[in-house]
Amino acid sequence: MLEMTRETFEELVSQALDRIPPELTRVMDNVAVFVEDEPPADDPDLLGLYEGTPLTDRGEWYAGVLPDRVSIYMGPTLRHCETPEDVVHEVSVTVIHEIAHHFGINDDRLHELGWG
């Protein structure tokens, strides 16, 4: 398994978020991004997870709710990658993939676009 400090990994997540175009970050609403050590036990290879209500599904009822949550999992990412450059790439893909769910883009479409 590749070694990397949590601080370095969190910086990679931050850099990936910074690559999202400003016109998209301006419309992101009520979403928080977290780095977690490990995913849920029932899916140990999961690299990231979006939990919440996509922007496309929100209606007038959407008020006073906790933020959507994007989790990026450090452990499986480092186990999956062979080089630090692989980690940079995988973190970018995972962050974009999970943020895309916030915009209502499903897994099938993300795979078609190369962000699977």
C-alpha positions as CSV (number, residue, x, y, z in Angstrom):
1,M,0.0,0.0,0.0
2,L,1.2,3.5,-0.8
3,E,2.1,5.7,2.1
4,M,0.7,9.3,2.2
5,T,0.0,11.6,5.1
6,R,-3.6,12.6,5.7
7,E,-2.6,16.3,5.2
8,T,-1.2,15.5,1.8
9,F,-4.3,13.5,0.8
10,E,-6.6,16.3,2.0
11,E,-4.6,18.8,-0.1
12,L,-5.1,16.6,-3.2
13,V,-8.9,16.6,-2.5
14,S,-8.7,20.4,-2.1
15,Q,-6.8,20.8,-5.4
16,A,-9.4,18.6,-7.1
17,L,-12.2,20.8,-5.8
18,D,-10.3,23.9,-7.1
19,R,-10.4,22.4,-10.6
20,I,-14.2,22.5,-10.7
21,P,-15.1,25.4,-13.0
22,P,-16.3,28.5,-11.1
23,E,-19.6,28.5,-13.0
24,L,-20.3,25.2,-11.4
25,T,-19.1,25.9,-7.9
26,R,-21.3,29.0,-7.8
27,V,-24.4,26.8,-8.1
28,M,-23.3,24.1,-5.7
29,D,-25.6,24.4,-2.7
30,N,-25.6,22.9,0.7
31,V,-22.8,20.3,0.2
32,A,-19.8,19.5,2.3
33,V,-16.8,17.4,1.4
34,F,-15.0,15.2,3.9
35,V,-11.9,13.0,3.8
36,E,-12.6,9.7,5.7
37,D,-10.1,7.0,6.4
38,E,-12.3,4.0,5.4
39,P,-15.6,3.5,3.7
40,P,-18.5,1.6,5.2
41,A,-17.6,-2.0,6.1
42,D,-20.1,-3.4,3.5
43,D,-18.2,-1.7,0.6
44,P,-14.5,-1.7,1.6
45,D,-13.3,-0.8,-2.0
46,L,-15.4,2.3,-2.3
47,L,-13.3,5.4,-3.1
48,G,-16.0,8.0,-2.7
49,L,-19.7,8.4,-1.8
50,Y,-22.3,11.1,-2.3
51,E,-25.1,11.2,0.2
52,G,-27.9,13.8,-0.2
53,T,-30.5,15.2,-2.5
54,P,-29.2,16.2,-5.9
55,L,-29.9,19.7,-7.1
56,T,-32.1,18.3,-9.8
57,D,-34.4,16.6,-7.2
58,R,-34.8,19.6,-4.9
59,G,-38.1,21.4,-4.8
60,E,-39.9,23.9,-2.6
61,W,-39.8,21.4,0.2
62,Y,-36.0,21.6,0.4
63,A,-35.2,23.8,3.3
64,G,-33.6,23.4,6.7
65,V,-31.9,20.2,5.8
66,L,-28.4,19.1,6.7
67,P,-25.8,19.5,3.9
68,D,-25.3,16.9,1.3
69,R,-22.1,14.9,2.1
70,V,-19.3,13.9,-0.2
71,S,-16.9,11.5,1.4
72,I,-13.5,10.7,-0.2
73,Y,-11.9,7.6,1.3
74,M,-8.2,7.6,1.8
75,G,-7.5,4.0,2.6
76,P,-9.0,2.3,-0.5
77,T,-7.6,5.0,-2.7
78,L,-4.1,4.4,-1.5
79,R,-4.5,0.6,-1.7
80,H,-5.8,1.0,-5.3
81,C,-3.0,3.2,-6.6
82,E,0.6,2.2,-7.3
83,T,2.2,5.7,-7.5
84,P,1.7,9.2,-6.1
85,E,0.7,10.3,-9.6
86,D,-2.0,7.6,-9.6
87,V,-3.3,9.0,-6.4
88,V,-3.5,12.5,-7.8
89,H,-5.4,11.2,-10.8
90,E,-7.8,8.9,-8.8
91,V,-8.6,11.6,-6.3
92,S,-9.5,14.0,-9.1
93,V,-11.7,11.5,-10.8
94,T,-13.4,10.5,-7.5
95,V,-14.0,14.1,-6.5
96,I,-15.5,15.0,-9.9
97,H,-17.6,11.8,-9.9
98,E,-19.1,12.5,-6.5
99,I,-19.7,16.2,-7.1
100,A,-21.4,15.2,-10.4
101,H,-23.9,13.2,-8.3
102,H,-24.7,16.5,-6.5
103,F,-25.7,17.9,-9.9
104,G,-27.9,14.9,-10.6
105,I,-25.6,13.0,-13.0
106,N,-25.9,9.2,-12.5
107,D,-23.2,6.5,-12.6
108,D,-24.1,5.3,-16.1
109,R,-23.7,8.8,-17.6
110,L,-20.5,9.4,-15.6
111,H,-19.0,6.2,-17.1
112,E,-20.0,7.3,-20.6
113,L,-18.2,10.6,-20.0
114,G,-15.1,8.9,-18.6
115,W,-15.6,9.8,-15.0
116,G,-16.6,6.4,-13.8
